[in-house]
Amino acid sequence: MSKKEAIIQAATYLFSRKGFKDTRMVEISTLTGAAEGTIFYHFKNKEELFLYILEKFKKDITDEFELYIRENEFKNGLDTIEKAVAFYLDLAGTMEDRFLLLHRHDAYELAEANPVCRGYLDTIYTCLLNIFERAVLRGQKDGSIRDMPAKKASLIVLSMVDGLVRLNTYNLYHADALYGELIESVRRMLQKS
């Protein structure tokens, strides 16, 4: 692993655990063994490092979801929603530090002052929302999902699954324990009677 990769990995861990504001560059230096000058060689300041991590997460999550949707076959729109929910939970488990970083308030405080940060956050959530919305529209077309505003339905599904991920991320409740109930709730909300 290169020094830059070690810096990114350590910073992601610290930002996700301590937050952007409370992480000091010296801590990243200590964790990686890289001199602070080396960190500043790669990133001019802590904010640039944070934005780099957020940008990489944006790319990784959008690429992973698009690949998943492209490489899998789904019976209908409802099946697409159900499998996308499962994949979202799986991603949250494999990208735990980055989801924790996404769920910290620091990112949203920074986004108020930094349009680049705001853009990355918007892109991440828009990607996720679009996947659910496309599935709802497909389901309405194939008859597996009832007629309802697709964007609103997608926002509700995203809120439900992301809320469950937050409970899991903060070790308040295991997402696996509620998976069946989550899927059943999504079905009841979307299926035709």
N, C-alpha and C positions, 0 to 999 in steps of 0.2 A: 504494500500500500504506500502510495506517495505521501509526502508531508502534507500536501494540499488536501488530499483525501482524508488523512488523519485529523487535520484541523476541522474539516467539514463535519466529520463524524463526531468528534468531541464537542464541537459547538452545537450541533443538533441535539446531542444528549443534554448538555447543560442548559441550552435555551428551553428545551421541553420540560426539564425538571425545575429549573430555577426562574425561568422567564428571561426575556430579553433584557429588561432593566437591571436585574440582579446578577446577571452573569458578567464577570469581569474577564478581560482579555488575558490577564495573568493566570486565571483558572484554566483557560483553554491551553495556554502555554504549558502549564504544569501537567495537565492531563495528556498532552501529546508529546511532551519533551521537546517541542519546537520553541525556539526563542521567539519572544514577542516580535522582534524584527522580521522573522520569517513569516509570521502571521500577517504583519503589515505589508510585506512584500506581495503577498497574494491578495489581500483585501485591505483597502485603505483605512477602513474603520469597522467597528462592530456592526453598524447598520448595513454596510455593504455585504458583510458576511451573512447576516441574517437574511437579507434580500436574496442573496445567492441560494441559500438553503431553501427558501420559500419558492423561488423560481424553479429549482430542481424538483421539488415536491410537486409543484404544479405540472411540470412536464411528465414526471413519473406517473402520477395518478391519472392524468388524462390519457397518456399512452397505454397504461395498463387496462383502463376501462375500454378504450376504443379497440384494443387488441382482443379483449375478452368478447366483446359484442361481435366483432368481425369474425372470430374463429369458432364461435359456437352457434348451434342451431337451436331455435326456440319454436315450440309448437304454436304459440300465439303471443299476443301482447301481454296477457296476464302471466304466462310462463316467463316471459322476458323480465317483467318486474320482479317476480319472485327470485329468479336466478341473479338478477342485478343486486338485489338486497343481500343475498347470500355472499356474492362476490365483494360487495362493499364491506361486510363484516370481516371477510377473510383478509382483505387489504388492510383494514384497520389493525388486524392482528400482526400482519407481517411488516407494517410500516408504523408500528406503535409510537416510536419517538416523534415521528413527523405528524401523526394525528394529534398527539398530545400538544405539540407545538401549535398546530392549527386551532386547537381548542383553548389555548391560553388567551387571556384578555390582552396581553402585550401586543400581539399581532394587530389587533383591531384599534388599539390606541395609536400605534405607529401608522396604520392605514389612514387615520384621520389627518395626519400631517404629510404623509408620503403617498402620492398618487401611484407610484410604482407598486408599493406594497398593496394598496387597495386593488389595483389591477390584478395582481396575482391571486389574491383572495377571491375576487369576483370570478376569475377564470376557473378556479378550482370548483367553486360551488355551482357555477353556470354549467360546467361540464357534467357534473353529477345530476343536476336538475334536468338537463337536456336528455340524458340517457333515460331517465324515468318518464319524461314527457313524450319522447318518441315511442316508448313502449305503451304508454296510455293511448296515444293516437293510433298506434298499430292495433291495439286491442279493441278500440272503438270501431275500427274498420273491419276487423275479423269477427267481431261480435263477442269477444271474451270479456270486454270491459263495457260497463254501462255508459250512457251519454252523460257527461259531466265536464266542467271546465278542466281541460287537460293540465294546464299550468298549475292551477290550484291543487288538483289531486297530486301532482308530482311534488309540489312543495310539502304537502302533508306527508307523503311517503318519505321524502328526504328528511324531514324533521323527525319522523319516528325512528328511522334507522340511525340517523346521526345522534339523536338523543340517547339511544341505546349504546352506541359506541362511546359517547361521553361517560355514561355510567360505568362502562367497562374500563375505559381509559383511566378514570380516576379511582378505580378499584372499589366502586360502590356496589356494583352488581355485575355478575358474569353475563355477558351477552348471550352465550350459549343457552343459558337457562330460560331465556325469554324468546328464543328464536322461533319456536313453534307458534307462540302466541302472537308474535309480530307478524308472521306470514299469514296467520288466520285473520288478524285484524285488517291487513292489507287486502286480502281476498274479500272480506265482508264489505269493505268500503268500495271496492272497484267492480266486483262481479255484478252481472245482471241478476236480478231476483229470479 
